[in-house]
Amino acid sequence: MFFDQSWMGYGFVGALEAGAIALAIALVVYGLLHLFGRTQGWSAALEISWASVIAMVLASGSDLWNLVYFNYGRVQSLQLLKVRLAEVHDPDSLGARVMFEFLGVCVGVYLGWLLFHRRRQHG
């Protein structure tokens, strides 16, 4: 996430908090893209896909990068690994946090689509 995570919980609680934040981010991003896409003649699929990508980058960018780095990056020394791990909030639950951020983005975009699609049909 693009903000300080030191206030967040650890383990499953922290993963749920990250998922809820991702849901809110995705809902706002979809709403903004829907307003923009409506003026440009975008289809619902284009709005959903761009909202998903942008919200995933915003909500889980740093956590996802850390997950990939720790699994596939070449760690040159044990000291470097300790320094990198010290920068990550709750490295033990990093995978769960990324999974809940992805789920939060998917649910947020879906709820945004439901909200704005119904408004357009009935309004």
C-alpha positions in Angstrom: 0.0 0.0 0.0 1.1 3.5 -0.6 0.7 4.6 3.0 2.2 3.8 6.4 0.9 0.4 7.5 2.2 0.5 11.1 -1.3 1.1 12.5 -2.7 -2.0 10.9 -3.1 -5.3 12.7 -1.1 -8.4 12.3 -2.1 -11.7 10.7 -5.6 -12.3 9.6 -6.9 -9.0 11.1 -4.3 -7.0 9.1 -5.2 -9.0 6.0 -8.9 -8.1 6.5 -8.1 -4.5 7.0 -6.0 -4.4 3.9 -8.8 -6.1 1.9 -11.3 -3.5 3.2 -9.1 -0.6 2.2 -8.6 -2.2 -1.2 -12.4 -2.5 -1.6 -12.8 1.2 -0.8 -10.1 2.1 -3.3 -11.6 0.0 -6.0 -15.0 1.4 -5.5 -13.7 5.0 -5.8 -11.5 4.2 -8.8 -14.4 2.5 -10.6 -16.7 5.4 -9.9 -14.2 7.9 -11.3 -13.5 5.7 -14.4 -17.2 5.2 -14.9 -17.8 9.0 -14.9 -14.9 9.5 -17.3 -15.7 6.4 -19.5 -19.3 7.5 -19.9 -18.2 10.7 -21.7 -15.8 8.7 -23.9 -18.2 6.0 -24.9 -16.4 3.2 -23.0 -18.0 -0.2 -22.6 -18.6 -1.7 -19.1 -15.9 -4.3 -19.8 -13.3 -1.5 -20.5 -14.3 0.3 -17.3 -14.1 -2.8 -15.2 -10.7 -3.9 -16.6 -9.0 -0.5 -16.2 -10.6 0.0 -12.7 -9.3 -3.4 -11.7 -5.8 -2.8 -12.9 -5.5 0.7 -11.4 -7.0 -0.3 -8.1 -4.7 -3.4 -7.8 -1.7 -1.2 -8.4 -2.8 1.4 -5.9 -4.0 -1.1 -3.2 -1.5 -3.8 -3.4 1.5 -2.5 -5.3 4.1 -2.4 -2.6 2.9 -5.6 -0.9 2.8 -7.4 -4.2 6.3 -6.2 -5.1 7.6 -7.3 -1.7 6.0 -10.7 -2.2 7.6 -11.2 -5.6 11.0 -9.8 -4.4 11.2 -12.1 -1.4 10.2 -15.2 -3.5 12.2 -14.6 -6.7 14.7 -11.8 -6.1 18.3 -12.7 -5.6 19.3 -11.8 -2.0 23.0 -10.9 -2.0 23.5 -11.1 1.7 21.7 -12.0 4.9 22.1 -8.4 6.1 20.3 -7.1 3.0 17.5 -9.5 3.6 17.2 -8.4 7.3 17.1 -4.8 6.2 14.4 -5.4 3.6 12.3 -7.5 6.0 12.5 -4.8 8.6 10.9 -2.3 6.1 7.8 -4.6 5.6 4.9 -4.5 8.0 4.1 -8.1 9.1 6.2 -10.1 6.6 4.8 -13.3 8.0 1.3 -12.5 6.6 2.4 -10.8 3.4 0.8 -13.5 1.2 -2.5 -13.3 3.0 -2.5 -9.5 2.8 -1.9 -9.6 -1.0 -4.7 -12.2 -1.4 -7.2 -10.1 0.6 -6.2 -7.0 -1.3 -6.9 -8.8 -4.6 -10.2 -10.0 -3.3 -11.1 -6.5 -2.0 -10.4 -5.0 -5.4 -12.5 -7.6 -7.2 -15.4 -7.1 -4.8 -15.0 -3.3 -4.9 -15.1 -3.1 -8.6 -18.1 -5.5 -8.7 -20.0 -3.4 -6.2 -19.2 -0.2 -8.1 -20.4 -1.8 -11.3 -23.7 -2.9 -9.6 -24.1 0.6 -8.1 -23.4 2.6 -11.3 -25.0 0.1 -13.7 -28.3 0.2 -11.8 -28.2 4.0 -11.6 -27.8 4.2 -15.3 -30.6 1.8 -16.1 -33.1 3.4 -13.7 -31.9 7.0 -13.9 
